[in-house]
């Protein structure tokens, strides 16, 4: 076991270093477009360090029009790390280095934690090419590890700890809130309605306890995150943006995206109820997050950092690896397509046109959908051969 733990750390370190090399062109030459897009090394770290006033240690929620577009935990991390930057000439690079180091440490911890949750397939995370390519884009891994903690504690029956971890994750990156749907379905199937109410109350109380100081002291800056998301049009990476590129304009996009999520979430609910044994949260969380990011108005490249560990937890056994790699290959194609298209938008002479970029979006969505359906087909009697031992927790890395 010690050897496995050491191998997890070593593999994670290697992946973190390879990713750092990928971002080194921008680190050495600056993050100006189109160069940062051409070399696929764009990062929110230096971009928001300057644009949101963090370079002067400004409080991230002090402005109603220029507050950071992240929930409070991430905002505080962004602000706190600005104080670790020296006053030398390379402040943007130093800020990147500080945050990249912390992300690398969190990634190592995430890989080790995933080994505990999924000892058969954990190694897929640090060798997944789209994951390695995306590590230092932004701060999302801070929320990923707390979401994984929430899943772990839930599946071992420590509901209070799980609810606290989920509340923390939602206060770091809002969309882990969608995990409440599979959590509610599991509680309903176990006829634990009071536990469900208690779980939601603790999750909300944790989220509110973290957010309340920001709501009271800088309400307009705190609200900017929600305002930006509600007003956002069809944005980079989304299926809606691809459709617009191909000439299909979607009116009432907020409503349409919500309806799309609700309809597919209903299908997900029927899937969960079609499983004879009550499933573990680890085995079904991937599907609801995949539905959410597919119906969303934006798909950022770093969302792969959310999807991949959850996908590994949802995989039944080694037979799913072929499907996993097909999906990862499509994600890698998209990863480079988005940067090369942004290079084209920024005026680069050699980049890909809009049609090729939109095709990469649809390819990614198709591969993710196919991967989900393949796992679902193997998970339920309705769709094909089942592995109910996995769904009920047998074979997991924890009791």
Phi, psi and omega in degrees: 000322178296322179295320178296317179299317179295322179294325177296315178297314182298314181296321178294320178296316179299315180297318180296321179290318178299317178297321179298321177298320179300324182271357188290333178302312179292322179300323183272333187244359182095166187251036181276137175285154001275001185301319181293334176279317180303319182266008175053042182236021176300145177214140174292338183307297180288327183300309183280339175303318178273313188292330183259012175078008180294339180296337176255015181063027179294144176297128191293347182242018183284339183251136178286337184249349183225023176292157180295147183268048180220154175295170192302318183299314178296318180301319179293321177298315178302316182289313183297320181289342177293336179281348179270000181270131179287168181270021181285191185281339186252052184297321180295317178293319180297320179295319175300314183298317180299311182288325177295321178298316179295319178297320179299317179295319178293322178297317177301315179296323180295317179297315179297319179295319179295326176301324178290322182281325186220074187296340182281330192228010185303327186296344180294332181295305182287348178256358179290118188297321180292328176293310180301324181288345191244002191304319190252027177286316179202202190262012190300331182298336175300323180276331181298315185291325178288328175293319177297322177297319178298319179295315181299308182297325179295315185287341175262008174085011178265075191293323181295315178296321179298315181296321178295316179296321179291319177300320176296318180296319179294327178284352179259319177210117199295329191287354168300351177301335180293342178294343178296334179294305178296329176298315179296319179298319179294316178298318178299317181292334177268001182057041179247066184291320179295322176296322178297313179299317179296320181296312180297320181297316180292319178300312181295319180297320178296313179300315182293320180300322179285320186277332188303316178302326179285322178297321183284315189272321181224067188298320183288324176293320178296321184287341186302323179303313182288323180296315180299319181290325180286329183268352184297135173275185176300119191244177185313133170085346184279156177297330179292322178292320177298317179296322177296320178299323179276006172098006181256100180278128181261114175276157180053051188297321178304313181293316183296318181294324178293317179297317179300316178297316183296318182296313181288327176297326175296318176298321176298319178300316178296324176298314181297320180284347176276354179274120185304315178268150177294122185284160169282150177299324180300330184275348183233351183299324182304319187295318182289325177291321176298319177297316183297311183290334178285322179278346185294161179280356178212149172226099180280148182303329182286355177297340176298334178290336173279312189290321189295309179297325178291324177296319179296321177295326182282338181296140186279313179199193185294344179295340181276356185295323180300314178297321179301315184289327175298314178299314180298323179296319178295321177295323179293320176301314179297320182305314181280332179296317182297319182288321180288328176290318177297328175297318179296317178297327182275000174103011178292146181284328183241102181204183182259149180283171183299320182299320179293321178296315179297324177296321177296323176299310182295325176297316179298314180298318180296317181293319178296316179297315180298317179297316178300314182295325178296317179292317180299320181298324180277350188264341185230146177299331183295324185257349181157197182303140185247157174229072187293339176299319179294312185295331179269002172109344180291134182093351174286169181276006180215158185281000000 
